[in-house]
Amino acid sequence: MKQDKARLLNLPKIVDPRGNLTVAEQMKNVPFDIARVYWTYDVPSGERRGGHAHRTCEEIVIAVSGSFDVEVFDGCDRQTFHLNHPYQGLYIGTGVWRTLEDFSSGAVCLVLASELFDEDEYIYEYDEFEEYVKAHV
């Protein structure tokens, strides 16, 4: 997988005896302007999230609590990342199919996105994703 498509980012971790703090700042340690923030939680055991790609939206996926796996596929290479540190995010660029699975009990997945929600920007069908990859290689 090309590093510009999916890579782990270490966000600043400020250690304090009262509790640690991590900061995400657009165009500083997040490589895009943040247009939307959302989170998933209470994912039932065995369920998956994601199962799509984006045409224009970049994202950073963070396990702010608990853990889960993110499988990414750019049309050539497939890689699985285990997220379990709230100071670490997975950058996912455009044109990357992602599936989130194996959520631990109490896991919270926070996503920083470069675009506002636009359903037309999503690629939900795998056949359409394959065509997108062929057209953008």
C-alpha positions as CSV (number, residue, x, y, z in Angstrom):
1,M,0.0,0.0,0.0
2,K,1.4,3.4,-0.9
3,Q,2.1,5.4,2.2
4,D,0.1,8.4,0.9
5,K,-3.0,6.2,0.9
6,A,-3.0,4.7,4.4
7,R,-0.6,5.2,7.3
8,L,-0.5,5.5,11.1
9,L,0.0,8.9,12.5
10,N,1.2,9.5,16.0
11,L,-0.6,12.5,17.5
12,P,1.0,14.5,20.3
13,K,0.6,12.8,23.7
14,I,0.9,15.1,26.6
15,V,1.5,13.0,29.7
16,D,0.2,14.4,33.0
17,P,-0.4,12.7,36.3
18,R,-4.0,14.1,36.3
19,G,-4.6,12.3,32.9
20,N,-3.1,12.4,29.5
21,L,-4.1,14.7,26.6
22,T,-3.9,14.3,22.9
23,V,-4.4,17.1,20.4
24,A,-5.4,16.9,16.7
25,E,-4.9,20.2,14.8
26,Q,-5.8,20.7,11.2
27,M,-2.9,21.3,8.8
28,K,-0.5,20.7,11.7
29,N,-0.7,17.0,12.7
30,V,-3.8,16.4,10.7
31,P,-2.9,16.7,7.0
32,F,-6.1,18.4,5.9
33,D,-8.7,21.0,7.1
34,I,-11.2,19.2,9.3
35,A,-14.8,19.7,8.0
36,R,-16.6,17.0,10.0
37,V,-16.1,14.9,13.1
38,Y,-18.1,11.8,13.9
39,W,-17.9,8.8,16.1
40,T,-19.3,5.3,16.3
41,Y,-19.9,3.4,19.5
42,D,-22.0,0.5,21.0
43,V,-21.0,-1.6,17.9
44,P,-22.5,-5.1,18.6
45,S,-20.1,-8.0,18.8
46,G,-19.3,-9.4,15.3
47,E,-20.6,-6.3,13.4
48,R,-18.6,-4.4,10.8
49,R,-18.6,-0.7,10.0
50,G,-17.3,1.0,6.9
51,G,-17.5,-1.2,3.8
52,H,-17.0,1.8,1.4
53,A,-14.4,4.2,-0.1
54,H,-14.4,7.9,-0.7
55,R,-13.8,9.8,-3.9
56,T,-12.7,13.1,-2.4
57,C,-12.8,12.8,1.4
58,E,-9.7,12.0,3.5
59,E,-10.1,10.7,7.0
60,I,-8.3,9.9,10.2
61,V,-9.7,7.1,12.3
62,I,-8.9,7.0,16.0
63,A,-9.7,4.4,18.7
64,V,-10.4,6.9,21.5
65,S,-11.5,4.0,23.7
66,G,-11.1,0.3,23.3
67,S,-9.8,-1.3,20.1
68,F,-10.8,-2.4,16.6
69,D,-9.2,-3.4,13.3
70,V,-9.3,-1.4,10.1
71,E,-8.7,-3.3,6.9
72,V,-7.8,-1.0,4.0
73,F,-7.5,-1.9,0.3
74,D,-6.3,0.5,-2.4
75,G,-7.0,-1.9,-5.3
76,C,-3.5,-3.5,-5.2
77,D,-2.5,-3.9,-1.6
78,R,-4.5,-5.0,1.4
79,Q,-3.4,-4.1,5.0
80,T,-5.0,-4.4,8.4
81,F,-4.2,-2.0,11.2
82,H,-5.1,-2.7,14.9
83,L,-6.1,0.6,16.5
84,N,-5.9,0.6,20.3
85,H,-4.1,3.9,21.3
86,P,-6.0,7.2,21.6
87,Y,-2.9,9.1,20.6
88,Q,-2.6,7.2,17.3
89,G,-4.7,7.7,14.2
90,L,-5.0,5.9,10.9
91,Y,-4.9,8.3,7.9
92,I,-7.0,7.0,5.0
93,G,-6.7,8.8,1.7
94,T,-9.2,8.9,-1.2
95,G,-9.9,5.8,-3.2
96,V,-9.3,3.3,-0.4
97,W,-11.8,0.7,0.6
98,R,-12.1,0.4,4.4
99,T,-13.8,-2.1,6.7
100,L,-13.8,-1.7,10.5
101,E,-14.3,-4.9,12.6
102,D,-13.5,-6.8,15.8
103,F,-14.6,-3.9,18.0
104,S,-13.8,-4.5,21.7
105,S,-16.6,-3.9,24.3
106,G,-16.9,-0.2,24.9
107,A,-14.9,0.8,21.8
108,V,-15.3,4.3,20.5
109,C,-14.2,5.1,16.9
110,L,-13.6,8.8,16.3
111,V,-13.2,10.0,12.7
112,L,-11.9,13.4,11.5
113,A,-13.0,14.0,7.9
114,S,-11.9,16.5,5.3
115,E,-15.3,16.9,3.7
116,L,-18.9,17.5,4.9
117,F,-21.2,14.5,4.4
118,D,-22.2,14.0,0.7
119,E,-23.7,10.6,-0.1
120,D,-22.7,11.0,-3.8
121,E,-19.0,11.1,-2.7
122,Y,-19.2,7.6,-1.2
123,I,-18.5,4.4,-3.2
124,Y,-20.7,1.8,-1.5
125,E,-20.6,-1.0,-4.2
126,Y,-17.4,-3.0,-4.5
127,D,-17.8,-3.4,-8.3
128,E,-18.0,0.4,-8.6
129,F,-14.8,0.7,-6.4
130,E,-13.0,-1.7,-8.8
131,E,-14.0,0.5,-11.7
132,Y,-12.9,3.6,-9.8
133,V,-9.5,2.1,-9.1
134,K,-9.0,1.2,-12.8
135,A,-9.8,4.7,-13.8
136,H,-7.5,6.4,-11.3
137,V,-4.3,4.3,-11.6
